[in-house]
Amino acid sequence: RYGEIVNINLVRDKKSGKSKGFCFLCYEDQRSTILAVDNFNGIKIKGRTIRVDHVANYRPPKDSDDLDDVTKALHAKGCGVKTPPHSSADSLSEDEDVPVRKHKGEGWS
């Protein structure tokens, strides 16, 4: 509905093989990723609220012996966002509030 998914990494426990309750999706384009995050974050599925967000530094799993060619290509080129360089036109005005991450225990400002 929000775009073409090109890769799914369902994280599982190594010993039991059971899902750890989270996964990583790679969409065909950035627009689809943004739509999915905006529309799925915070919704309830089977009584549980899900969290959907972007990942800055995704690392594919190391055990990649039995991967198909498409997945191998995604791992080689990367599946994350290629962020364009910051320009002065994109900068925020002084009036805009931006959340700033503080050190652990200090909270948000």
N, CA, C and O atoms as a Tinker XYZ file with bonds, in Angstrom:
   436  protein
     1  N      0.814000   -1.195000    0.000000    73     2
     2  CA     0.000000    0.000000    0.000000    64     1     3
     3  C      0.861000    1.263000    0.000000    63     2     4     5
     4  O      0.489000    2.267000   -0.608000    81     3
     5  N      2.006000    1.217000    0.677000    73     3     6
     6  CA     2.844000    2.410000    0.762000    64     5     7
     7  C      4.092000    2.321000   -0.091000    63     6     8     9
     8  O      4.860000    3.281000   -0.152000    81     7
     9  N      4.313000    1.208000   -0.745000    73     7    10
    10  CA     5.477000    1.074000   -1.603000    64     9    11
    11  C      5.937000   -0.370000   -1.679000    63    10    12    13
    12  O      5.432000   -1.245000   -0.976000    81    11
    13  N      6.892000   -0.589000   -2.537000    73    11    14
    14  CA     7.418000   -1.937000   -2.762000    64    13    15
    15  C      8.509000   -2.264000   -1.753000    63    14    16    17
    16  O      9.515000   -1.560000   -1.667000    81    15
    17  N      8.309000   -3.334000   -0.988000    73    15    18
    18  CA     9.325000   -3.795000   -0.051000    64    17    19
    19  C     10.302000   -4.658000   -0.833000    63    18    20    21
    20  O      9.894000   -5.589000   -1.528000    81    19
    21  N     11.598000   -4.351000   -0.723000    73    19    22
    22  CA    12.603000   -5.111000   -1.463000    64    21    23
    23  C     13.401000   -6.051000   -0.571000    63    22    24    25
    24  O     14.096000   -6.931000   -1.078000    81    23
    25  N     13.318000   -5.885000    0.747000    73    23    26
    26  CA    14.049000   -6.768000    1.642000    64    25    27
    27  C     13.412000   -6.751000    3.025000    63    26    28    29
    28  O     12.989000   -5.703000    3.513000    81    27
    29  N     13.347000   -7.934000    3.656000    73    27    30
    30  CA    12.847000   -8.071000    5.026000    64    29    31
    31  C     13.871000   -8.858000    5.824000    63    30    32    33
    32  O     14.318000   -9.920000    5.392000    81    31
    33  N     14.242000   -8.341000    6.986000    73    31    34
    34  CA    15.128000   -9.062000    7.897000    64    33    35
    35  C     14.368000   -9.246000    9.207000    63    34    36    37
    36  O     14.334000   -8.345000   10.045000    81    35
    37  N     13.756000  -10.426000    9.377000    73    35    38
    38  CA    13.048000  -10.766000   10.603000    64    37    39
    39  C     14.075000  -11.312000   11.587000    63    38    40    41
    40  O     14.669000  -12.364000   11.351000    81    39
    41  N     14.281000  -10.604000   12.677000    73    39    42
    42  CA    15.302000  -10.978000   13.648000    64    41    43
    43  C     14.773000  -12.112000   14.523000    63    42    44    45
    44  O     13.695000  -12.016000   15.109000    81    43
    45  N     15.564000  -13.196000   14.599000    73    43    46
    46  CA    15.172000  -14.383000   15.362000    64    45    47
    47  C     16.236000  -14.732000   16.390000    63    46    48    49
    48  O     17.414000  -14.417000   16.222000    81    47
    49  N     15.792000  -15.394000   17.465000    73    47    50
    50  CA    16.708000  -15.902000   18.467000    64    49    51
    51  C     17.516000  -17.041000   17.847000    63    50    52    53
    52  O     16.946000  -17.919000   17.201000    81    51
    53  N     18.832000  -17.036000   18.034000    73    51    54
    54  CA    19.686000  -18.050000   17.410000    64    53    55
    55  C     19.430000  -19.452000   17.940000    63    54    56    57
    56  O     19.504000  -20.423000   17.187000    81    55
    57  N     19.132000  -19.564000   19.223000    73    55    58
    58  CA    18.933000  -20.892000   19.822000    64    57    59
    59  C     17.554000  -21.464000   19.514000    63    58    60    61
    60  O     17.438000  -22.601000   19.056000    81    59
    61  N     16.505000  -20.674000   19.765000    73    59    62
    62  CA    15.146000  -21.204000   19.628000    64    61    63
    63  C     14.564000  -21.012000   18.229000    63    62    64    65
    64  O     13.663000  -21.749000   17.830000    81    63
    65  N     15.069000  -20.033000   17.484000    73    63    66
    66  CA    14.521000  -19.743000   16.161000    64    65    67
    67  C     13.263000  -18.901000   16.196000    63    66    68    69
    68  O     12.701000  -18.581000   15.148000    81    67
    69  N     12.809000  -18.535000   17.403000    73    67    70
    70  CA    11.604000  -17.714000   17.533000    64    69    71
    71  C     11.923000  -16.254000   17.225000    63    70    72    73
    72  O     13.039000  -15.786000   17.451000    81    71
    73  N     10.929000  -15.545000   16.706000    73    71    74
    74  CA    11.076000  -14.130000   16.406000    64    73    75
    75  C     11.331000  -13.346000   17.687000    63    74    76    77
    76  O     10.748000  -13.643000   18.730000    81    75
    77  N     12.196000  -12.353000   17.606000    73    75    78
    78  CA    12.455000  -11.480000   18.764000    64    77    79
    79  C     11.437000  -10.349000   18.848000    63    78    80    81
    80  O     11.475000   -9.550000   19.784000    81    79
    81  N     10.530000  -10.274000   17.881000    73    79    82
    82  CA     9.469000   -9.278000   17.934000    64    81    83
    83  C      9.751000   -8.018000   17.152000    63    82    84    85
    84  O      9.016000   -7.039000   17.279000    81    83
    85  N     10.807000   -8.017000   16.339000    73    83    86
    86  CA    11.063000   -6.854000   15.492000    64    85    87
    87  C     11.730000   -7.305000   14.203000    63    86    88    89
    88  O     12.286000   -8.400000   14.116000    81    87
    89  N     11.660000   -6.428000   13.200000    73    87    90
    90  CA    12.291000   -6.729000   11.924000    64    89    91
    91  C     12.723000   -5.438000   11.256000    63    90    92    93
    92  O     12.386000   -4.347000   11.716000    81    91
    93  N     13.460000   -5.565000   10.181000    73    91    94
    94  CA    13.911000   -4.427000    9.388000    64    93    95
    95  C     13.367000   -4.599000    7.977000    63    94    96    97
    96  O     13.488000   -5.673000    7.388000    81    95
    97  N     12.764000   -3.538000    7.431000    73    95    98
    98  CA    12.257000   -3.549000    6.066000    64    97    99
    99  C     13.039000   -2.554000    5.243000    63    98   100   101
   100  O     13.409000   -1.484000    5.725000    81    99
   101  N     13.286000   -2.913000    3.998000    73    99   102
   102  CA    13.914000   -1.984000    3.063000    64   101   103
   103  C     12.925000   -1.745000    1.930000    63   102   104   105
   104  O     12.529000   -2.682000    1.235000    81   103
   105  N     12.532000   -0.508000    1.748000    73   103   106
   106  CA    11.607000   -0.152000    0.680000    64   105   107
   107  C     12.369000    0.237000   -0.582000    63   106   108   109
   108  O     13.554000    0.569000   -0.542000    81   107
   109  N     11.658000    0.186000   -1.691000    73   107   110
   110  CA    12.252000    0.486000   -2.991000    64   109   111
   111  C     12.761000    1.930000   -3.077000    63   110   112   113
   112  O     13.772000    2.194000   -3.727000    81   111
   113  N     12.064000    2.856000   -2.423000    73   111   114
   114  CA    12.484000    4.262000   -2.474000    64   113   115
   115  C     12.218000    4.956000   -1.131000    63   114   116   117
   116  O     11.476000    4.447000   -0.291000    81   115
   117  N     12.821000    6.097000   -0.954000    73   115   118
   118  CA    12.729000    6.843000    0.300000    64   117   119
   119  C     11.308000    7.325000    0.576000    63   118   120   121
   120  O     10.882000    7.350000    1.730000    81   119
   121  N     10.574000    7.706000   -0.457000    73   119   122
   122  CA     9.194000    8.187000   -0.275000    64   121   123
   123  C      8.336000    7.101000    0.381000    63   122   124   125
   124  O      7.552000    7.387000    1.286000    81   123
   125  N      8.485000    5.873000   -0.072000    73   123   126
   126  CA     7.735000    4.756000    0.502000    64   125   127
   127  C      8.095000    4.547000    1.963000    63   126   128   129
   128  O      7.225000    4.272000    2.790000    81   127
   129  N      9.372000    4.676000    2.279000    73   127   130
   130  CA     9.829000    4.520000    3.658000    64   129   131
   131  C      9.175000    5.565000    4.554000    63   130   132   133
   132  O      8.688000    5.242000    5.638000    81   131
   133  N      9.166000    6.785000    4.113000    73   131   134
   134  CA     8.577000    7.877000    4.893000    64   133   135
   135  C      7.077000    7.641000    5.087000    63   134   136   137
   136  O      6.557000    7.832000    6.186000    81   135
   137  N      6.382000    7.229000    4.028000    73   135   138
   138  CA     4.950000    6.955000    4.136000    64   137   139
   139  C      4.667000    5.831000    5.128000    63   138   140   141
   140  O      3.732000    5.923000    5.923000    81   139
   141  N      5.463000    4.783000    5.083000    73   139   142
   142  CA     5.257000    3.656000    5.996000    64   141   143
   143  C      5.470000    4.083000    7.443000    63   142   144   145
   144  O      4.674000    3.739000    8.317000    81   143
   145  N      6.534000    4.827000    7.698000    73   143   146
   146  CA     6.801000    5.284000    9.066000    64   145   147
   147  C      5.681000    6.189000    9.548000    63   146   148   149
   148  O      5.184000    6.026000   10.662000    81   147
   149  N      5.282000    7.138000    8.721000    73   147   150
   150  CA     4.230000    8.078000    9.118000    64   149   151
   151  C      2.884000    7.403000    9.364000    63   150   152   153
   152  O      2.137000    7.821000   10.248000    81   151
   153  N      2.566000    6.362000    8.591000    73   151   154
   154  CA     1.253000    5.737000    8.684000    64   153   155
   155  C      1.178000    4.538000    9.624000    63   154   156   157
   156  O      0.089000    4.196000   10.085000    81   155
   157  N      2.303000    3.893000    9.922000    73   155   158
   158  CA     2.274000    2.707000   10.767000    64   157   159
   159  C      2.729000    2.951000   12.199000    63   158   160   161
   160  O      2.346000    2.196000   13.092000    81   159
   161  N      3.517000    3.961000   12.440000    73   159   162
   162  CA     4.027000    4.189000   13.791000    64   161   163
   163  C      2.880000    4.516000   14.747000    63   162   164   165
   164  O      2.118000    5.457000   14.528000    81   163
   165  N      2.774000    3.721000   15.808000    73   163   166
   166  CA     1.772000    3.973000   16.835000    64   165   167
   167  C      0.437000    3.275000   16.633000    63   166   168   169
   168  O     -0.450000    3.401000   17.477000    81   167
   169  N      0.269000    2.534000   15.527000    73   167   170
   170  CA    -1.012000    1.845000   15.341000    64   169   171
   171  C     -1.049000    0.579000   16.185000    63   170   172   173
   172  O     -0.015000    0.072000   16.620000    81   171
   173  N     -2.272000    0.073000   16.408000    73   171   174
   174  CA    -2.428000   -1.161000   17.187000    64   173   175
   175  C     -2.723000   -2.322000   16.250000    63   174   176   177
   176  O     -3.566000   -2.229000   15.358000    81   175
   177  N     -2.005000   -3.420000   16.476000    73   175   178
   178  CA    -2.236000   -4.663000   15.747000    64   177   179
   179  C     -2.394000   -5.760000   16.789000    63   178   180   181
   180  O     -1.501000   -6.003000   17.600000    81   179
   181  N     -3.560000   -6.425000   16.750000    73   179   182
   182  CA    -3.874000   -7.474000   17.729000    64   181   183
   183  C     -3.651000   -6.992000   19.160000    63   182   184   185
   184  O     -3.111000   -7.718000   19.994000    81   183
   185  N     -4.074000   -5.757000   19.430000    73   183   186
   186  CA    -4.002000   -5.218000   20.777000    64   185   187
   187  C     -2.644000   -4.687000   21.205000    63   186   188   189
   188  O     -2.487000   -4.236000   22.339000    81   187
   189  N     -1.655000   -4.734000   20.311000    73   187   190
   190  CA    -0.313000   -4.244000   20.653000    64   189   191
   191  C      0.035000   -3.041000   19.792000    63   190   192   193
   192  O     -0.169000   -3.057000   18.578000    81   191
   193  N      0.556000   -2.009000   20.415000    73   191   194
   194  CA     0.985000   -0.818000   19.692000    64   193   195
   195  C      2.361000   -1.080000   19.091000    63   194   196   197
   196  O      3.283000   -1.507000   19.786000    81   195
   197  N      2.487000   -0.820000   17.786000    73   195   198
   198  CA     3.782000   -1.047000   17.144000    64   197   199
   199  C      4.538000    0.257000   16.981000    63   198   200   201
   200  O      3.941000    1.329000   16.877000    81   199
   201  N      5.847000    0.155000   16.962000    73   199   202
   202  CA     6.723000    1.307000   16.757000    64   201   203
   203  C      7.442000    1.120000   15.426000    63   202   204   205
   204  O      8.052000    0.077000   15.189000    81   203
   205  N      7.373000    2.112000   14.571000    73   203   206
   206  CA     8.021000    2.083000   13.264000    64   205   207
   207  C      8.876000    3.327000   13.152000    63   206   208   209
   208  O      8.404000    4.436000   13.403000    81   207
   209  N     10.131000    3.147000   12.775000    73   207   210
   210  CA    11.040000    4.286000   12.695000    64   209   211
   211  C     12.110000    4.028000   11.649000    63   210   212   213
   212  O     12.215000    2.927000   11.108000    81   211
   213  N     12.898000    5.047000   11.374000    73   211   214
   214  CA    14.013000    4.935000   10.433000    64   213   215
   215  C     15.243000    4.428000   11.176000    63   214   216   217
   216  O     15.387000    4.653000   12.377000    81   215
   217  N     16.123000    3.747000   10.461000    73   215   218
   218  CA    17.383000    3.279000   11.026000    64   217   219
   219  C     18.501000    4.004000   10.298000    63   218   220   221
   220  O     18.576000    3.971000    9.070000    81   219
   221  N     19.377000    4.662000   11.064000    73   219   222
   222  CA    20.466000    5.422000   10.449000    64   221   223
   223  C     21.591000    4.517000    9.957000    63   222   224   225
   224  O     22.077000    4.694000    8.840000    81   223
   225  N     22.009000    3.560000   10.764000    73   223   226
   226  CA    23.152000    2.721000   10.416000    64   225   227
   227  C     22.785000    1.251000   10.469000    63   226   228   229
   228  O     23.152000    0.550000   11.412000    81   227
   229  N     22.072000    0.785000    9.476000    73   227   230
   230  CA    21.646000   -0.616000    9.429000    64   229   231
   231  C     22.825000   -1.504000    9.034000    63   230   232   233
   232  O     23.539000   -1.224000    8.071000    81   231
   233  N     23.012000   -2.575000    9.798000    73   231   234
   234  CA    24.043000   -3.567000    9.468000    64   233   235
   235  C     23.342000   -4.880000    9.157000    63   234   236   237
   236  O     22.632000   -5.417000   10.008000    81   235
   237  N     23.530000   -5.408000    7.946000    73   235   238
   238  CA    22.886000   -6.687000    7.614000    64   237   239
   239  C     23.458000   -7.813000    8.451000    63   238   240   241
   240  O     24.577000   -7.705000    8.953000    81   239
   241  N     22.700000   -8.899000    8.610000    73   239   242
   242  CA    23.188000  -10.026000    9.407000    64   241   243
   243  C     24.450000  -10.630000    8.796000    63   242   244   245
   244  O     24.645000  -10.593000    7.581000    81   243
   245  N     25.306000  -11.187000    9.656000    73   243   246
   246  CA    26.577000  -11.740000    9.198000    64   245   247
   247  C     26.430000  -13.108000    8.545000    63   246   248   249
   248  O     27.199000  -13.446000    7.645000    81   247
   249  N     25.459000  -13.894000    8.982000    73   247   250
   250  CA    25.286000  -15.230000    8.417000    64   249   251
   251  C     24.521000  -15.141000    7.101000    63   250   252   253
   252  O     23.310000  -15.363000    7.062000    81   251
   253  N     25.230000  -14.817000    6.027000    73   251   254
   254  CA    24.575000  -14.567000    4.747000    64   253   255
   255  C     25.022000  -15.561000    3.669000    63   254   256   257
   256  O     25.244000  -15.167000    2.525000    81   255
   257  N     25.155000  -16.838000    4.022000    73   255   258
   258  CA    25.573000  -17.846000    3.062000    64   257   259
   259  C     24.465000  -18.224000    2.081000    63   258   260   261
   260  O     24.732000  -18.479000    0.906000    81   259
   261  N     23.214000  -18.258000    2.565000    73   259   262
   262  CA    22.120000  -18.731000    1.728000    64   261   263
   263  C     21.225000  -17.606000    1.211000    63   262   264   265
   264  O     20.011000  -17.779000    1.103000    81   263
   265  N     21.817000  -16.462000    0.892000    73   263   266
   266  CA    21.037000  -15.328000    0.415000    64   265   267
   267  C     20.874000  -15.370000   -1.102000    63   266   268   269
   268  O     21.747000  -15.864000   -1.816000    81   267
   269  N     19.744000  -14.845000   -1.587000    73   267   270
   270  CA    19.541000  -14.762000   -3.024000    64   269   271
   271  C     20.336000  -13.588000   -3.593000    63   270   272   273
   272  O     20.894000  -12.793000   -2.837000    81   271
   273  N     20.389000  -13.476000   -4.907000    73   271   274
   274  CA    21.210000  -12.451000   -5.570000    64   273   275
   275  C     20.735000  -11.036000   -5.261000    63   274   276   277
   276  O     21.555000  -10.133000   -5.100000    81   275
   277  N     19.422000  -10.832000   -5.178000    73   275   278
   278  CA    18.885000   -9.496000   -4.884000    64   277   279
   279  C     19.324000   -9.043000   -3.493000    63   278   280   281
   280  O     19.766000   -7.907000   -3.319000    81   279
   281  N     19.204000   -9.924000   -2.510000    73   279   282
   282  CA    19.594000   -9.589000   -1.141000    64   281   283
   283  C     21.089000   -9.333000   -1.051000    63   282   284   285
   284  O     21.515000   -8.411000   -0.355000    81   283
   285  N     21.897000  -10.135000   -1.746000    73   283   286
   286  CA    23.346000   -9.910000   -1.762000    64   285   287
   287  C     23.682000   -8.544000   -2.351000    63   286   288   289
   288  O     24.562000   -7.847000   -1.846000    81   287
   289  N     22.977000   -8.159000   -3.426000    73   287   290
   290  CA    23.206000   -6.848000   -4.038000    64   289   291
   291  C     22.817000   -5.720000   -3.086000    63   290   292   293
   292  O     23.515000   -4.709000   -3.005000    81   291
   293  N     21.697000   -5.889000   -2.358000    73   291   294
   294  CA    21.275000   -4.875000   -1.380000    64   293   295
   295  C     22.310000   -4.727000   -0.272000    63   294   296   297
   296  O     22.608000   -3.613000    0.157000    81   295
   297  N     22.854000   -5.835000    0.186000    73   295   298
   298  CA    23.874000   -5.783000    1.232000    64   297   299
   299  C     25.142000   -5.100000    0.713000    63   298   300   301
   300  O     25.795000   -4.357000    1.446000    81   299
   301  N     25.483000   -5.350000   -0.539000    73   299   302
   302  CA    26.695000   -4.766000   -1.114000    64   301   303
   303  C     26.575000   -3.254000   -1.290000    63   302   304   305
   304  O     27.501000   -2.515000   -0.956000    81   303
   305  N     25.438000   -2.790000   -1.813000    73   303   306
   306  CA    25.292000   -1.349000   -2.060000    64   305   307
   307  C     24.698000   -0.614000   -0.875000    63   306   308   309
   308  O     24.792000    0.610000   -0.788000    81   307
   309  N     24.088000   -1.352000    0.035000    73   307   310
   310  CA    23.453000   -0.720000    1.191000    64   309   311
   311  C     21.988000   -0.489000    0.911000    63   310   312   313
   312  O     21.581000   -0.258000   -0.228000    81   311
   313  N     21.211000   -0.554000    1.958000    73   311   314
   314  CA    19.771000   -0.433000    1.815000    64   313   315
   315  C     19.264000    0.822000    2.504000    63   314   316   317
   316  O     18.063000    1.096000    2.495000    81   315
   317  N     20.155000    1.572000    3.089000    73   315   318
   318  CA    19.747000    2.756000    3.831000    64   317   319
   319  C     19.607000    3.970000    2.948000    63   318   320   321
   320  O     19.840000    3.919000    1.740000    81   319
   321  N     19.227000    5.050000    3.567000    73   319   322
   322  CA    19.029000    6.319000    2.893000    64   321   323
   323  C     20.377000    6.913000    2.532000    63   322   324   325
   324  O     21.306000    6.907000    3.340000    81   323
   325  N     20.479000    7.422000    1.320000    73   323   326
   326  CA    21.660000    8.169000    0.920000    64   325   327
   327  C     21.327000    9.649000    1.116000    63   326   328   329
   328  O     20.689000   10.263000    0.261000    81   327
   329  N     21.751000   10.208000    2.224000    73   327   330
   330  CA    21.387000   11.575000    2.579000    64   329   331
   331  C     22.203000   12.569000    1.764000    63   330   332   333
   332  O     23.431000   12.489000    1.736000    81   331
   333  N     21.524000   13.514000    1.094000    73   331   334
   334  CA    22.263000   14.529000    0.341000    64   333   335
   335  C     22.990000   15.464000    1.296000    63   334   336   337
   336  O     22.595000   15.596000    2.454000    81   335
   337  N     24.053000   16.116000    0.820000    73   335   338
   338  CA    24.773000   17.048000    1.700000    64   337   339
   339  C     23.860000   18.177000    2.159000    63   338   340   341
   340  O     22.965000   18.601000    1.428000    81   339
   341  N     24.092000   18.651000    3.361000    73   339   342
   342  CA    23.286000   19.716000    3.954000    64   341   343
   343  C     23.566000   21.029000    3.240000    63   342   344   345
   344  O     24.722000   21.378000    2.997000    81   343
   345  N     22.506000   21.756000    2.905000    73   343   346
   346  CA    22.679000   23.066000    2.275000    64   345   347
   347  C     22.093000   24.136000    3.174000    63   346   348   349
   348  O     21.270000   23.840000    4.041000    81   347
   349  N     22.509000   25.372000    2.975000    73   347   350
   350  CA    22.022000   26.464000    3.815000    64   349   351
   351  C     20.536000   26.710000    3.597000    63   350   352   353
   352  O     19.865000   27.237000    4.485000    81   351
   353  N     20.006000   26.338000    2.428000    73   351   354
   354  CA    18.575000   26.525000    2.150000    64   353   355
   355  C     17.725000   25.604000    3.010000    63   354   356   357
   356  O     16.562000   25.902000    3.285000    81   355
   357  N     18.308000   24.475000    3.439000    73   355   358
   358  CA    17.569000   23.521000    4.256000    64   357   359
   359  C     17.617000   23.839000    5.736000    63   358   360   361
   360  O     16.928000   23.186000    6.520000    81   359
   361  N     18.402000   24.813000    6.142000    73   359   362
   362  CA    18.584000   25.065000    7.569000    64   361   363
   363  C     17.311000   25.605000    8.201000    63   362   364   365
   364  O     16.499000   26.251000    7.539000    81   363
   365  N     17.151000   25.334000    9.477000    73   363   366
   366  CA    15.969000   25.749000   10.214000    64   365   367
   367  C     16.095000   27.194000   10.659000    63   366   368   369
   368  O     17.195000   27.693000   10.900000    81   367
   369  N     14.963000   27.853000   10.762000    73   367   370
   370  CA    14.992000   29.205000   11.294000    64   369   371
   371  C     15.162000   29.135000   12.805000    63   370   372   373
   372  O     14.974000   28.075000   13.403000    81   371
   373  N     15.515000   30.249000   13.421000    73   371   374
   374  CA    15.754000   30.277000   14.864000    64   373   375
   375  C     14.484000   30.019000   15.657000    63   374   376   377
   376  O     14.561000   29.614000   16.817000    81   375
   377  N     13.305000   30.246000   15.058000    73   375   378
   378  CA    12.044000   30.117000   15.771000    64   377   379
   379  C     11.552000   28.678000   15.891000    63   378   380   381
   380  O     10.665000   28.398000   16.696000    81   379
   381  N     12.118000   27.754000   15.098000    73   379   382
   382  CA    11.626000   26.381000   15.096000    64   381   383
   383  C     12.219000   25.593000   16.248000    63   382   384   385
   384  O     13.418000   25.676000   16.519000    81   383
   385  N     11.360000   24.817000   16.937000    73   383   386
   386  CA    11.806000   23.961000   18.032000    64   385   387
   387  C     12.245000   22.621000   17.472000    63   386   388   389
   388  O     11.512000   21.988000   16.712000    81   387
   389  N     13.425000   22.195000   17.841000    73   387   390
   390  CA    13.956000   20.917000   17.402000    64   389   391
   391  C     14.334000   20.126000   18.633000    63   390   392   393
   392  O     15.065000   20.637000   19.482000    81   391
   393  N     13.850000   18.860000   18.767000    73   391   394
   394  CA    14.246000   18.071000   19.936000    64   393   395
   395  C     15.742000   17.784000   19.894000    63   394   396   397
   396  O     16.293000   17.430000   18.851000    81   395
   397  N     16.381000   17.943000   21.033000    73   395   398
   398  CA    17.817000   17.713000   21.133000    64   397   399
   399  C     18.039000   16.555000   22.093000    63   398   400   401
   400  O     17.506000   16.554000   23.202000    81   399
   401  N     18.820000   15.576000   21.674000    73   399   402
   402  CA    19.076000   14.407000   22.510000    64   401   403
   403  C     20.134000   14.756000   23.539000    63   402   404   405
   404  O     21.229000   15.197000   23.190000    81   403
   405  N     19.807000   14.557000   24.806000    73   403   406
   406  CA    20.746000   14.786000   25.902000    64   405   407
   407  C     21.409000   13.472000   26.275000    63   406   408   409
   408  O     21.010000   12.411000   25.795000    81   407
   409  N     22.407000   13.541000   27.118000    73   407   410
   410  CA    23.062000   12.325000   27.595000    64   409   411
   411  C     22.088000   11.499000   28.411000    63   410   412   413
   412  O     21.088000   12.014000   28.912000    81   411
   413  N     22.380000   10.230000   28.540000    73   411   414
   414  CA    21.512000    9.302000   29.243000    64   413   415
   415  C     21.155000    9.830000   30.636000    63   414   416   417
   416  O     22.025000   10.230000   31.410000    81   415
   417  N     19.867000    9.817000   30.926000    73   415   418
   418  CA    19.412000   10.259000   32.239000    64   417   419
   419  C     18.999000   11.717000   32.286000    63   418   420   421
   420  O     18.379000   12.145000   33.260000    81   419
   421  N     19.326000   12.495000   31.257000    73   419   422
   422  CA    19.005000   13.917000   31.280000    64   421   423
   423  C     17.670000   14.223000   30.591000    63   422   424   425
   424  O     17.140000   15.321000   30.756000    81   423
   425  N     17.117000   13.277000   29.824000    73   423   426
   426  CA    15.840000   13.488000   29.148000    64   425   427
   427  C     15.972000   14.296000   27.881000    63   426   428   429
   428  O     17.072000   14.509000   27.372000    81   427
   429  N     14.825000   14.749000   27.372000    73   427   430
   430  CA    14.770000   15.524000   26.129000    64   429   431
   431  C     14.540000   16.987000   26.455000    63   430   432   433
   432  O     13.967000   17.314000   27.494000    81   431
   433  N     14.979000   17.856000   25.580000    73   431   434
   434  CA    14.669000   19.278000   25.767000    64   433   435
   435  C     13.927000   19.796000   24.562000    63   434   436
   436  O     13.571000   20.973000   24.515000    81   435
